[in-house]
């Protein structure tokens, strides 16, 4: 998991990266039965909702949630977390 974490979210600062990774790791742990793509979609839907009501946990994601690099990084990290927790 450490190797994957080093390759993702290269444009984030240390605090932003840590916050997103911790949240995603908890999401995976609570929803191990879910597919990685479904978890990603849930994360995006929830974050979009919170941004609309000005209560986002991650306001810095507003401009990049539709970015392909962000999607690839997030799916990679979710898959790695799922492997880790299933092990």
ZAGU-484080 format. One record per residue (C-alpha): residue number from 1; x, y, z. Coordinates in nm, 3 decimals, m for minus. Example, Ala and Ser with C-alpha at 12.3 -4.5 7.8 and 13.67 -1.06 7.14 Angstrom:
ZADREN/num/u/v/w
ZADREN/1/1.230/m0.450/0.780
ZADREN/2/1.367/m0.106/0.714
//
This chain:
ZADREN/num/u/v/w
ZADREN/1/0.000/0.000/0.000
ZADREN/2/0.293/0.232/0.073
ZADREN/3/0.420/0.209/m0.286
ZADREN/4/0.079/0.299/m0.428
ZADREN/5/0.042/0.589/m0.187
ZADREN/6/0.372/0.733/m0.313
ZADREN/7/0.253/0.729/m0.677
ZADREN/8/m0.089/0.891/m0.635
ZADREN/9/m0.219/1.244/m0.580
ZADREN/10/0.111/1.405/m0.673
ZADREN/11/m0.049/1.752/m0.694
ZADREN/12/m0.184/1.738/m0.337
ZADREN/13/0.006/1.870/m0.040
ZADREN/14/0.087/1.628/0.242
ZADREN/15/m0.218/1.716/0.453
ZADREN/16/m0.462/1.690/0.163
ZADREN/17/m0.322/1.357/0.052
ZADREN/18/m0.336/1.218/0.403
ZADREN/19/m0.695/1.334/0.458
ZADREN/20/m0.823/1.182/0.134
ZADREN/21/m0.632/0.855/0.181
ZADREN/22/m0.753/0.815/0.540
ZADREN/23/m1.112/0.876/0.434
ZADREN/24/m1.090/0.632/0.144
ZADREN/25/m0.928/0.366/0.362
ZADREN/26/m1.214/0.396/0.612
ZADREN/27/m1.467/0.382/0.327
ZADREN/28/m1.317/0.055/0.205
ZADREN/29/m1.302/m0.093/0.555
ZADREN/30/m1.674/m0.020/0.609
ZADREN/31/m1.780/m0.145/0.264
ZADREN/32/m1.561/m0.447/0.185
ZADREN/33/m1.848/m0.619/0.004
ZADREN/34/m1.873/m0.333/m0.247
ZADREN/35/m1.697/m0.324/m0.580
ZADREN/36/m1.418/m0.065/m0.611
ZADREN/37/m1.601/0.121/m0.890
ZADREN/38/m1.918/0.138/m0.677
ZADREN/39/m1.716/0.277/m0.384
ZADREN/40/m1.564/0.538/m0.612
ZADREN/41/m1.905/0.641/m0.744
ZADREN/42/m2.040/0.665/m0.388
ZADREN/43/m1.745/0.883/m0.286
ZADREN/44/m1.797/1.118/m0.583
ZADREN/45/m2.174/1.139/m0.527
ZADREN/46/m2.130/1.214/m0.156
ZADREN/47/m1.860/1.470/m0.217
ZADREN/48/m2.064/1.641/m0.490
ZADREN/49/m2.359/1.666/m0.254
ZADREN/50/m2.148/1.811/0.028
ZADREN/51/m1.997/2.066/m0.208
ZADREN/52/m2.343/2.179/m0.319
ZADREN/53/m2.446/2.243/0.042
ZADREN/54/m2.110/2.409/0.123
ZADREN/55/m2.013/2.143/0.375
ZADREN/56/m1.740/1.960/0.188
ZADREN/57/m1.477/1.769/0.382
ZADREN/58/m1.242/1.819/0.089
ZADREN/59/m1.307/2.158/m0.076
ZADREN/60/m0.984/2.125/m0.274
ZADREN/61/m1.145/1.842/m0.479
ZADREN/62/m1.408/2.070/m0.633
ZADREN/63/m1.210/2.140/m0.949
ZADREN/64/m1.055/1.798/m0.997
ZADREN/65/m1.327/1.543/m0.920
ZADREN/66/m1.394/1.496/m1.293
ZADREN/67/m1.025/1.476/m1.379
ZADREN/68/m0.915/1.142/m1.525
ZADREN/69/m0.591/1.137/m1.323
ZADREN/70/m0.784/1.184/m0.999
ZADREN/71/m1.018/0.901/m1.096
ZADREN/72/m0.732/0.665/m1.183
ZADREN/73/m0.543/0.746/m0.862
ZADREN/74/m0.853/0.699/m0.648
ZADREN/75/m0.951/0.370/m0.810
ZADREN/76/m0.594/0.243/m0.770
ZADREN/77/m0.589/0.336/m0.403
ZADREN/78/m0.934/0.189/m0.336
ZADREN/79/m0.830/m0.138/m0.502
ZADREN/80/m0.510/m0.151/m0.299
ZADREN/81/m0.697/m0.086/0.025
ZADREN/82/m0.950/m0.354/m0.059
ZADREN/83/m0.670/m0.606/m0.121
ZADREN/84/m0.511/m0.507/0.208
ZADREN/85/m0.828/m0.550/0.413
ZADREN/86/m0.929/m0.874/0.242
ZADREN/87/m0.589/m1.019/0.323
//
